[in-house]
Amino acid sequence: MEPQDIEPLFTRADGSYLCARWGRPIAPIVFGVEDATIATLKGAFEAVCVVAGHRMAETDPELGANAMVFFFRDWAELLAVPDLGRMIDGLEPLVARLAQAGANQYRVLRFDAEGAIKAAFVFLRVDEAIAAQPADELELGQVVQIMLSWSEGAFAERSPLGRLEDGRVVLRPDVAGLLAAAYSPVMPACATDPSHALRLSARLR
């Protein structure tokens, strides 16, 4: 990938650049689904962490769980989740906005003092489109989208995933390479200068 291919993946709608990765091991927890789905989703976290060269943990010493995935039928259900409003500023207007838009997914990242990701929240409203999506594809896609602070339109036109001839879902090679480059120990945990895309491109080569 050339720098001009990478830069838009981390450029926000306001023109600012932000590429942040996790600064701590990921400790996921899943709500609203059966045990089998929880196991599959945690397997997706493990697979993506292997690709990125990052670690997982059973618990986070500060937050307990730092990657929370919620499955539900109606956005209003989030308002009944204990303490969620304390973790996400403006939860009520956010829920109202998402419900009005008919959205079926939303992701929120929180950052530490150095700008690295310290927590992620994934909200999935199970409508017909979500229910029809193969579980492995849905879960792997959601995990990769919280591994870095991707821009709003990073995967709007093309999924980060591909499917092999035997039917298995995998990360696209360019996305896998980009994750590994961004998580390299010599790269910063958070970058706000677009020249960072040049460094990522150089590592991909």
DRENPA-3360 file (N, C-alpha, C; in nm, 2 decimals, always signed):
BEGIN
1 = MEPQDIEP = +0.08/-0.12/+0.00/+0.00/+0.00/+0.00/+0.09/+0.12/+0.00 ~ +0.05/+0.22/-0.08/+0.13/+0.35/-0.09/+0.07/+0.44/+0.02 ~ +0.15/+0.54/+0.05/+0.11/+0.64/+0.16/-0.03/+0.70/+0.12 ~ -0.05/+0.73/-0.01/-0.18/+0.79/-0.05/-0.30/+0.69/-0.03 ~ -0.27/+0.56/-0.02/-0.37/+0.46/+0.00/-0.40/+0.45/+0.15 ~ -0.30/+0.47/+0.23/-0.31/+0.46/+0.38/-0.37/+0.58/+0.45 ~ -0.33/+0.70/+0.40/-0.37/+0.82/+0.47/-0.52/+0.83/+0.49 ~ -0.60/+0.81/+0.38/-0.74/+0.82/+0.40/-0.80/+0.73/+0.50;
9 = LFTRADGS = -0.74/+0.62/+0.53/-0.79/+0.52/+0.63/-0.79/+0.57/+0.77 ~ -0.71/+0.68/+0.79/-0.70/+0.74/+0.93/-0.73/+0.89/+0.93 ~ -0.79/+0.94/+0.82/-0.82/+1.08/+0.82/-0.97/+1.10/+0.84 ~ -1.00/+1.18/+0.95/-1.14/+1.20/+0.99/-1.21/+1.29/+0.89 ~ -1.34/+1.30/+0.92/-1.42/+1.39/+0.83/-1.38/+1.53/+0.84 ~ -1.32/+1.58/+0.95/-1.28/+1.71/+0.97/-1.13/+1.74/+0.91 ~ -1.08/+1.63/+0.85/-0.95/+1.65/+0.79/-0.83/+1.61/+0.88 ~ -0.85/+1.59/+1.00/-0.74/+1.55/+1.10/-0.70/+1.40/+1.08;
17 = YLCARWGR = -0.58/+1.38/+1.11/-0.52/+1.24/+1.10/-0.51/+1.18/+1.24 ~ -0.55/+1.06/+1.26/-0.54/+0.99/+1.38/-0.52/+0.84/+1.36 ~ -0.41/+0.79/+1.40/-0.39/+0.64/+1.39/-0.34/+0.60/+1.53 ~ -0.43/+0.54/+1.61/-0.40/+0.50/+1.74/-0.42/+0.35/+1.75 ~ -0.34/+0.28/+1.83/-0.35/+0.14/+1.85/-0.38/+0.11/+2.00 ~ -0.40/-0.01/+2.03/-0.42/-0.04/+2.18/-0.29/-0.03/+2.25 ~ -0.30/+0.03/+2.37/-0.18/+0.05/+2.45/-0.17/-0.05/+2.56 ~ -0.27/-0.14/+2.57/-0.27/-0.24/+2.68/-0.33/-0.37/+2.62;
25 = PIAPIVFG = -0.32/-0.48/+2.69/-0.38/-0.61/+2.64/-0.53/-0.59/+2.64 ~ -0.59/-0.66/+2.54/-0.74/-0.65/+2.52/-0.81/-0.76/+2.61 ~ -0.90/-0.71/+2.69/-0.98/-0.81/+2.77/-1.13/-0.79/+2.73 ~ -1.17/-0.88/+2.64/-1.31/-0.86/+2.59/-1.42/-0.93/+2.67 ~ -1.54/-0.87/+2.66/-1.66/-0.93/+2.72/-1.77/-0.91/+2.62 ~ -1.87/-1.01/+2.62/-1.97/-1.00/+2.52/-2.11/-1.02/+2.59 ~ -2.21/-0.93/+2.55/-2.34/-0.94/+2.61/-2.44/-0.96/+2.51 ~ -2.55/-1.04/+2.55/-2.66/-1.06/+2.47/-2.67/-1.17/+2.37;
33 = VEDATIAT = -2.57/-1.26/+2.38/-2.57/-1.38/+2.29/-2.54/-1.51/+2.37 ~ -2.55/-1.62/+2.30/-2.52/-1.75/+2.36/-2.38/-1.78/+2.38 ~ -2.34/-1.88/+2.46/-2.20/-1.91/+2.49/-2.12/-1.94/+2.36 ~ -2.19/-2.01/+2.26/-2.12/-2.05/+2.14/-2.07/-1.92/+2.06 ~ -2.16/-1.82/+2.06/-2.12/-1.70/+1.99/-2.01/-1.62/+2.06 ~ -2.02/-1.63/+2.20/-1.91/-1.56/+2.28/-1.78/-1.63/+2.25 ~ -1.77/-1.76/+2.24/-1.65/-1.83/+2.21/-1.60/-1.80/+2.07 ~ -1.69/-1.79/+1.97/-1.64/-1.75/+1.84/-1.59/-1.61/+1.83;
41 = LKGAFEAV = -1.65/-1.52/+1.90/-1.61/-1.38/+1.90/-1.47/-1.37/+1.97 ~ -1.45/-1.44/+2.08/-1.32/-1.43/+2.15/-1.21/-1.49/+2.06 ~ -1.25/-1.59/+1.98/-1.16/-1.65/+1.89/-1.12/-1.55/+1.78 ~ -1.21/-1.47/+1.74/-1.18/-1.36/+1.64/-1.08/-1.26/+1.70 ~ -1.10/-1.23/+1.83/-1.01/-1.14/+1.90/-0.87/-1.20/+1.90 ~ -0.86/-1.33/+1.93/-0.73/-1.40/+1.94/-0.67/-1.40/+1.80 ~ -0.74/-1.43/+1.70/-0.68/-1.43/+1.56/-0.63/-1.30/+1.52 ~ -0.70/-1.19/+1.54/-0.66/-1.06/+1.50/-0.54/-1.01/+1.58;
49 = CVVAGHRM = -0.54/-1.05/+1.71/-0.42/-1.01/+1.80/-0.30/-1.08/+1.75 ~ -0.31/-1.21/+1.71/-0.19/-1.28/+1.65/-0.14/-1.21/+1.53 ~ -0.23/-1.17/+1.44/-0.19/-1.09/+1.32/-0.12/-0.96/+1.35 ~ -0.17/-0.89/+1.45/-0.12/-0.76/+1.49/+0.01/-0.77/+1.58 ~ +0.02/-0.89/+1.64/+0.13/-0.90/+1.74/+0.10/-0.83/+1.87 ~ -0.03/-0.83/+1.90/-0.08/-0.77/+2.03/-0.12/-0.88/+2.12 ~ -0.15/-0.85/+2.25/-0.18/-0.94/+2.35/-0.32/-0.93/+2.40 ~ -0.37/-1.04/+2.45/-0.50/-1.04/+2.52/-0.48/-1.07/+2.67;
57 = AETDPELG = -0.59/-1.04/+2.75/-0.58/-1.07/+2.89/-0.72/-1.11/+2.94 ~ -0.72/-1.18/+3.05/-0.85/-1.22/+3.11/-0.93/-1.09/+3.17 ~ -0.85/-1.00/+3.23/-0.91/-0.88/+3.28/-0.81/-0.77/+3.26 ~ -0.87/-0.65/+3.27/-0.80/-0.52/+3.27/-0.79/-0.47/+3.41 ~ -0.67/-0.43/+3.46/-0.67/-0.39/+3.60/-0.74/-0.27/+3.63 ~ -0.77/-0.18/+3.53/-0.84/-0.06/+3.56/-0.99/-0.07/+3.53 ~ -1.02/-0.14/+3.42/-1.16/-0.15/+3.38/-1.23/-0.28/+3.40 ~ -1.16/-0.38/+3.43/-1.21/-0.52/+3.43/-1.21/-0.58/+3.29;
65 = ANAMVFFF = -1.31/-0.54/+3.21/-1.31/-0.57/+3.07/-1.30/-0.43/+2.99 ~ -1.22/-0.43/+2.89/-1.20/-0.31/+2.82/-1.24/-0.31/+2.67 ~ -1.29/-0.43/+2.62/-1.35/-0.43/+2.49/-1.49/-0.50/+2.51 ~ -1.59/-0.42/+2.51/-1.73/-0.46/+2.53/-1.81/-0.47/+2.41 ~ -1.87/-0.58/+2.38/-1.95/-0.60/+2.26/-2.10/-0.63/+2.31 ~ -2.19/-0.55/+2.26/-2.33/-0.57/+2.30/-2.41/-0.61/+2.17 ~ -2.49/-0.71/+2.19/-2.59/-0.75/+2.09/-2.73/-0.72/+2.15 ~ -2.82/-0.66/+2.07/-2.95/-0.63/+2.13/-3.05/-0.61/+2.01;
73 = RDWAELLA = -3.18/-0.59/+2.04/-3.28/-0.58/+1.94/-3.32/-0.43/+1.92 ~ -3.31/-0.35/+2.02/-3.36/-0.21/+2.02/-3.25/-0.12/+2.09 ~ -3.22/-0.01/+2.02/-3.12/+0.08/+2.08/-3.16/+0.13/+2.22 ~ -3.29/+0.14/+2.25/-3.33/+0.18/+2.39/-3.28/+0.09/+2.50 ~ -3.25/-0.04/+2.46/-3.20/-0.13/+2.56/-3.07/-0.09/+2.63 ~ -2.99/-0.01/+2.55/-2.86/+0.03/+2.61/-2.88/+0.13/+2.73 ~ -2.99/+0.20/+2.73/-3.01/+0.29/+2.84/-3.04/+0.22/+2.97 ~ -3.07/+0.09/+2.96/-3.09/+0.02/+3.09/-2.97/-0.06/+3.13;
81 = VPDLGRMI = -2.86/-0.05/+3.06/-2.73/-0.12/+3.10/-2.67/-0.04/+3.21 ~ -2.65/-0.10/+3.33/-2.59/-0.03/+3.44/-2.45/+0.03/+3.41 ~ -2.44/+0.16/+3.45/-2.31/+0.23/+3.44/-2.26/+0.26/+3.30 ~ -2.34/+0.22/+3.20/-2.29/+0.25/+3.06/-2.29/+0.40/+3.03 ~ -2.38/+0.47/+3.09/-2.39/+0.61/+3.07/-2.27/+0.69/+3.13 ~ -2.21/+0.62/+3.23/-2.09/+0.68/+3.29/-1.96/+0.66/+3.21 ~ -1.97/+0.55/+3.13/-1.85/+0.52/+3.04/-1.86/+0.59/+2.91 ~ -1.98/+0.62/+2.86/-1.99/+0.68/+2.73/-2.07/+0.82/+2.75;
89 = DGLEPLVA = -2.00/+0.93/+2.73/-2.06/+1.06/+2.74/-2.17/+1.08/+2.64 ~ -2.28/+1.13/+2.68/-2.39/+1.16/+2.59/-2.46/+1.04/+2.54 ~ -2.47/+0.94/+2.62/-2.53/+0.81/+2.58/-2.68/+0.83/+2.53 ~ -2.76/+0.90/+2.61/-2.90/+0.92/+2.57/-2.92/+0.99/+2.43 ~ -2.86/+1.10/+2.41/-2.87/+1.16/+2.27/-2.81/+1.07/+2.16 ~ -2.70/+1.00/+2.19/-2.64/+0.91/+2.10/-2.74/+0.80/+2.06 ~ -2.81/+0.74/+2.16/-2.90/+0.63/+2.13/-3.02/+0.69/+2.05 ~ -3.07/+0.80/+2.08/-3.18/+0.86/+2.01/-3.14/+0.89/+1.86;
97 = RLAQAGAN = -3.02/+0.94/+1.84/-2.97/+0.96/+1.71/-2.96/+0.84/+1.63 ~ -2.90/+0.73/+1.69/-2.88/+0.60/+1.62/-3.02/+0.54/+1.58 ~ -3.11/+0.55/+1.68/-3.24/+0.49/+1.66/-3.31/+0.56/+1.54 ~ -3.30/+0.69/+1.54/-3.37/+0.77/+1.44/-3.31/+0.74/+1.30 ~ -3.18/+0.72/+1.30/-3.11/+0.69/+1.17/-3.13/+0.54/+1.12 ~ -3.19/+0.46/+1.21/-3.21/+0.32/+1.18/-3.08/+0.24/+1.17 ~ -2.98/+0.29/+1.24/-2.84/+0.22/+1.24/-2.85/+0.09/+1.30 ~ -2.76/+0.00/+1.25/-2.76/-0.14/+1.31/-2.62/-0.17/+1.38;
105 = QYRVLRFD = -2.53/-0.07/+1.38/-2.40/-0.09/+1.45/-2.34/+0.05/+1.48 ~ -2.26/+0.05/+1.58/-2.18/+0.17/+1.62/-2.07/+0.13/+1.71 ~ -1.96/+0.20/+1.69/-1.84/+0.17/+1.77/-1.78/+0.29/+1.84 ~ -1.74/+0.28/+1.96/-1.68/+0.39/+2.04/-1.55/+0.35/+2.09 ~ -1.45/+0.43/+2.07/-1.31/+0.41/+2.13/-1.29/+0.51/+2.24 ~ -1.22/+0.47/+2.34/-1.17/+0.56/+2.45/-1.02/+0.55/+2.45 ~ -0.95/+0.66/+2.48/-0.81/+0.67/+2.47/-0.74/+0.71/+2.61 ~ -0.62/+0.67/+2.63/-0.55/+0.70/+2.75/-0.48/+0.83/+2.74;
113 = AEGAIKAA = -0.40/+0.87/+2.84/-0.33/+1.00/+2.84/-0.23/+1.02/+2.72 ~ -0.18/+0.90/+2.68/-0.08/+0.91/+2.57/-0.15/+0.90/+2.43 ~ -0.28/+0.88/+2.43/-0.35/+0.88/+2.30/-0.37/+0.74/+2.25 ~ -0.32/+0.63/+2.32/-0.35/+0.49/+2.28/-0.49/+0.45/+2.32 ~ -0.54/+0.35/+2.25/-0.67/+0.30/+2.28/-0.67/+0.23/+2.41 ~ -0.76/+0.26/+2.50/-0.77/+0.19/+2.63/-0.90/+0.11/+2.65 ~ -1.00/+0.14/+2.56/-1.13/+0.07/+2.57/-1.21/+0.09/+2.44 ~ -1.29/-0.01/+2.42/-1.37/+0.00/+2.30/-1.51/-0.06/+2.33;
121 = FVFLRVDE = -1.61/+0.00/+2.27/-1.75/-0.05/+2.28/-1.81/-0.07/+2.14 ~ -1.86/-0.19/+2.12/-1.92/-0.23/+2.00/-2.07/-0.25/+2.02 ~ -2.16/-0.18/+1.95/-2.30/-0.20/+1.96/-2.36/-0.25/+1.83 ~ -2.43/-0.37/+1.84/-2.48/-0.43/+1.73/-2.63/-0.45/+1.75 ~ -2.71/-0.38/+1.68/-2.86/-0.40/+1.68/-2.89/-0.51/+1.58 ~ -2.94/-0.62/+1.63/-2.97/-0.74/+1.55/-3.09/-0.72/+1.46 ~ -3.08/-0.66/+1.35/-3.19/-0.65/+1.25/-3.17/-0.76/+1.15 ~ -3.25/-0.75/+1.04/-3.24/-0.86/+0.94/-3.10/-0.86/+0.87;
129 = AIAAQPAD = -3.04/-0.75/+0.85/-2.91/-0.75/+0.78/-2.80/-0.81/+0.87 ~ -2.80/-0.77/+1.00/-2.70/-0.83/+1.09/-2.73/-0.98/+1.11 ~ -2.86/-1.02/+1.12/-2.89/-1.16/+1.15/-2.85/-1.25/+1.02 ~ -2.86/-1.19/+0.91/-2.83/-1.26/+0.78/-2.68/-1.28/+0.76 ~ -2.60/-1.20/+0.83/-2.45/-1.20/+0.80/-2.39/-1.32/+0.87 ~ -2.31/-1.40/+0.80/-2.24/-1.51/+0.87/-2.17/-1.47/+0.99 ~ -2.18/-1.55/+1.10/-2.12/-1.51/+1.23/-1.97/-1.48/+1.22 ~ -1.90/-1.57/+1.15/-1.75/-1.55/+1.15/-1.72/-1.42/+1.08;
137 = ELELGQVV = -1.79/-1.39/+0.97/-1.77/-1.26/+0.90/-1.80/-1.14/+0.99 ~ -1.92/-1.15/+1.05/-1.96/-1.03/+1.14/-1.86/-1.01/+1.25 ~ -1.82/-1.11/+1.32/-1.74/-1.10/+1.44/-1.59/-1.06/+1.40 ~ -1.54/-1.12/+1.30/-1.40/-1.08/+1.26/-1.40/-0.93/+1.21 ~ -1.50/-0.90/+1.13/-1.51/-0.76/+1.08/-1.52/-0.66/+1.20 ~ -1.60/-0.69/+1.30/-1.61/-0.59/+1.41/-1.48/-0.58/+1.49 ~ -1.41/-0.69/+1.51/-1.29/-0.69/+1.58/-1.18/-0.61/+1.51 ~ -1.16/-0.63/+1.38/-1.06/-0.55/+1.31/-1.09/-0.40/+1.31;
145 = QIMLSWSE = -1.22/-0.37/+1.32/-1.25/-0.22/+1.32/-1.23/-0.15/+1.45 ~ -1.20/-0.23/+1.56/-1.16/-0.16/+1.68/-1.01/-0.18/+1.72 ~ -0.94/-0.24/+1.63/-0.79/-0.26/+1.66/-0.71/-0.13/+1.63 ~ -0.76/-0.04/+1.54/-0.70/+0.08/+1.52/-0.81/+0.19/+1.51 ~ -0.77/+0.31/+1.52/-0.87/+0.42/+1.51/-0.89/+0.46/+1.36 ~ -0.95/+0.36/+1.29/-0.98/+0.38/+1.15/-1.07/+0.51/+1.13 ~ -1.07/+0.57/+1.01/-1.16/+0.68/+0.98/-1.30/+0.62/+0.96 ~ -1.39/+0.72/+0.96/-1.54/+0.68/+0.94/-1.56/+0.60/+0.81;
153 = GAFAERSP = -1.49/+0.64/+0.71/-1.52/+0.58/+0.57/-1.41/+0.48/+0.53 ~ -1.33/+0.43/+0.63/-1.22/+0.34/+0.59/-1.27/+0.22/+0.51 ~ -1.38/+0.16/+0.56/-1.42/+0.03/+0.49/-1.56/+0.05/+0.44 ~ -1.60/+0.18/+0.40/-1.73/+0.20/+0.35/-1.75/+0.14/+0.21 ~ -1.65/+0.13/+0.13/-1.66/+0.08/+0.00/-1.60/-0.06/-0.02 ~ -1.52/-0.10/+0.07/-1.46/-0.24/+0.06/-1.44/-0.29/+0.20 ~ -1.49/-0.41/+0.22/-1.47/-0.48/+0.35/-1.32/-0.51/+0.38 ~ -1.29/-0.51/+0.51/-1.15/-0.55/+0.55/-1.13/-0.70/+0.54;
161 = LGRLEDGR = -1.23/-0.77/+0.50/-1.22/-0.92/+0.50/-1.22/-0.97/+0.36 ~ -1.18/-1.10/+0.35/-1.19/-1.17/+0.22/-1.23/-1.31/+0.25 ~ -1.27/-1.39/+0.16/-1.31/-1.53/+0.18/-1.23/-1.62/+0.09 ~ -1.17/-1.72/+0.15/-1.09/-1.82/+0.07/-1.18/-1.91/+0.00 ~ -1.12/-1.99/-0.09/-1.19/-2.08/-0.18/-1.26/-2.19/-0.09 ~ -1.21/-2.22/+0.02/-1.27/-2.32/+0.11/-1.38/-2.26/+0.20 ~ -1.41/-2.13/+0.18/-1.52/-2.07/+0.25/-1.47/-2.00/+0.38 ~ -1.35/-2.01/+0.42/-1.30/-1.95/+0.54/-1.29/-1.79/+0.52;
169 = VVLRPDVA = -1.33/-1.72/+0.62/-1.32/-1.57/+0.62/-1.19/-1.53/+0.68 ~ -1.11/-1.45/+0.62/-0.98/-1.40/+0.67/-0.97/-1.25/+0.64 ~ -0.87/-1.19/+0.71/-0.84/-1.05/+0.69/-0.78/-1.04/+0.55 ~ -0.81/-0.93/+0.48/-0.74/-0.90/+0.35/-0.59/-0.89/+0.38 ~ -0.50/-0.94/+0.29/-0.36/-0.93/+0.32/-0.31/-0.79/+0.34 ~ -0.37/-0.69/+0.27/-0.32/-0.55/+0.29/-0.36/-0.50/+0.43 ~ -0.48/-0.54/+0.48/-0.52/-0.50/+0.61/-0.44/-0.57/+0.72 ~ -0.41/-0.70/+0.70/-0.33/-0.77/+0.80/-0.19/-0.71/+0.80;
177 = GLLAAAYS = -0.14/-0.67/+0.69/+0.00/-0.61/+0.69/+0.00/-0.48/+0.76 ~ -0.11/-0.40/+0.74/-0.12/-0.27/+0.80/-0.13/-0.28/+0.95 ~ -0.21/-0.38/+1.00/-0.22/-0.40/+1.14/-0.08/-0.43/+1.20 ~ -0.01/-0.53/+1.14/+0.12/-0.56/+1.19/+0.22/-0.45/+1.18 ~ +0.21/-0.36/+1.08/+0.30/-0.24/+1.07/+0.27/-0.14/+1.18 ~ +0.14/-0.12/+1.21/+0.09/-0.02/+1.31/+0.13/-0.07/+1.45 ~ +0.13/-0.20/+1.47/+0.16/-0.25/+1.60/+0.31/-0.28/+1.62 ~ +0.39/-0.25/+1.53/+0.53/-0.27/+1.54/+0.59/-0.19/+1.66;
185 = PVMPACAT = +0.67/-0.25/+1.74/+0.73/-0.17/+1.86/+0.80/-0.04/+1.83 ~ +0.84/-0.03/+1.71/+0.91/+0.09/+1.67/+0.82/+0.20/+1.62 ~ +0.69/+0.17/+1.61/+0.59/+0.27/+1.57/+0.52/+0.33/+1.69 ~ +0.48/+0.45/+1.69/+0.41/+0.52/+1.80/+0.28/+0.46/+1.83 ~ +0.23/+0.46/+1.95/+0.10/+0.41/+1.98/-0.01/+0.50/+1.93 ~ +0.03/+0.63/+1.91/-0.07/+0.72/+1.86/+0.00/+0.82/+1.77 ~ -0.05/+0.85/+1.65/+0.01/+0.95/+1.56/-0.10/+1.04/+1.51 ~ -0.07/+1.17/+1.50/-0.16/+1.26/+1.45/-0.11/+1.34/+1.33;
193 = DPSHALRL = +0.01/+1.30/+1.28/+0.07/+1.37/+1.17/+0.06/+1.27/+1.05 ~ +0.01/+1.32/+0.93/-0.01/+1.24/+0.82/+0.11/+1.17/+0.77 ~ +0.23/+1.22/+0.81/+0.36/+1.16/+0.76/+0.37/+1.02/+0.82 ~ +0.29/+0.99/+0.92/+0.28/+0.86/+0.98/+0.25/+0.75/+0.87 ~ +0.17/+0.79/+0.77/+0.13/+0.70/+0.67/+0.25/+0.66/+0.58 ~ +0.35/+0.75/+0.57/+0.47/+0.72/+0.50/+0.55/+0.61/+0.57 ~ +0.55/+0.62/+0.71/+0.62/+0.52/+0.79/+0.55/+0.38/+0.78 ~ +0.42/+0.38/+0.78/+0.35/+0.26/+0.77/+0.38/+0.19/+0.63;
201 = SARLR = +0.37/+0.28/+0.53/+0.40/+0.23/+0.39/+0.54/+0.17/+0.38 ~ +0.63/+0.23/+0.44/+0.77/+0.18/+0.44/+0.78/+0.05/+0.51 ~ +0.71/+0.03/+0.62/+0.72/-0.10/+0.69/+0.65/-0.21/+0.61 ~ +0.55/-0.17/+0.54/+0.48/-0.27/+0.45/+0.57/-0.33/+0.34 ~ +0.66/-0.24/+0.30/+0.76/-0.28/+0.19/+0.86/-0.38/+0.25;
% end
